[in-house]
Amino acid sequence: MDDGQIIGRIDELIAEEHELRARAVGHGLGDAEQARLRAIEEGLDQCWDMLRQRRAREEFGDNPDEARPRPPGQVETYRQ
């Protein structure tokens, strides 16, 4: 996945997240929608992590295509 594809996926996930959050106003979300929102948040974290990995590899002369997605549990526990 190249940078453009990752950014496209981020845009898709953000649009879906906004749609779910808009639906939640006033009445909340059902269990399935809450689970989907958590999955979207994890997916976004993974995408941003992958993009950072690719850009760091490129900056230091390494092949950005060697960046690999990390498990949600790993990217969810990063300190900012």
C-alpha positions as CSV (number, residue, x, y, z in Angstrom):
1,M,0.0,0.0,0.0
2,D,1.5,3.3,-1.0
3,D,1.0,6.7,0.7
4,G,-1.8,7.7,-1.6
5,Q,-3.7,4.5,-0.9
6,I,-3.2,4.9,2.9
7,I,-4.4,8.5,2.8
8,G,-7.5,7.3,0.7
9,R,-8.2,4.7,3.3
10,I,-7.9,7.3,6.1
11,D,-10.4,9.5,4.3
12,E,-12.8,6.6,4.0
13,L,-12.6,5.7,7.6
14,I,-13.0,9.4,8.7
15,A,-16.1,9.8,6.6
16,E,-17.6,6.6,8.1
17,E,-16.6,7.8,11.6
18,H,-18.3,11.2,11.1
19,E,-21.4,9.5,9.8
20,L,-21.7,7.2,12.9
21,R,-21.0,10.1,15.3
22,A,-23.7,12.2,13.6
23,R,-26.2,9.4,13.9
24,A,-25.3,9.1,17.6
25,V,-26.3,12.6,18.4
26,G,-29.4,12.6,20.6
27,H,-29.9,8.8,20.8
28,G,-26.6,7.1,21.0
29,L,-25.4,4.1,19.1
30,G,-26.4,0.4,19.2
31,D,-23.9,-2.3,20.2
32,A,-23.0,-3.1,16.6
33,E,-22.4,0.6,15.8
34,Q,-20.3,1.1,18.8
35,A,-18.2,-2.0,17.9
36,R,-17.8,-0.6,14.3
37,L,-16.7,2.8,15.7
38,R,-14.0,1.1,17.8
39,A,-12.9,-0.8,14.7
40,I,-12.7,2.4,12.7
41,E,-10.7,4.1,15.4
42,E,-8.2,1.1,15.5
43,G,-8.1,1.2,11.7
44,L,-7.3,4.9,11.7
45,D,-4.5,4.4,14.2
46,Q,-3.0,1.6,12.1
47,C,-3.2,3.7,8.9
48,W,-1.5,6.7,10.6
49,D,1.2,4.4,12.0
50,M,1.8,2.8,8.6
51,L,2.1,6.3,7.0
52,R,4.6,7.4,9.7
53,Q,6.6,4.2,9.2
54,R,6.7,4.7,5.4
55,R,7.7,8.4,5.7
56,A,10.4,7.6,8.3
57,R,11.8,4.8,6.1
58,E,11.9,7.2,3.1
59,E,13.5,9.9,5.2
60,F,16.4,7.6,6.2
61,G,16.9,6.1,2.7
62,D,15.1,2.8,3.4
63,N,12.5,1.3,1.2
64,P,9.0,2.5,2.4
65,D,7.4,-0.5,0.8
66,E,9.0,-2.6,3.6
67,A,6.8,-1.0,6.2
68,R,4.3,-3.4,7.7
69,P,1.0,-2.9,9.5
70,R,1.3,-3.4,13.3
71,P,-1.4,-5.0,15.3
72,P,-4.1,-2.7,16.8
73,G,-3.0,-3.6,20.4
74,Q,0.5,-2.2,19.6
75,V,-0.5,1.0,17.9
76,E,-3.3,1.7,20.5
77,T,-0.8,1.8,23.4
78,Y,1.7,4.3,21.9
79,R,2.3,7.3,23.9
80,Q,1.9,10.6,22.1
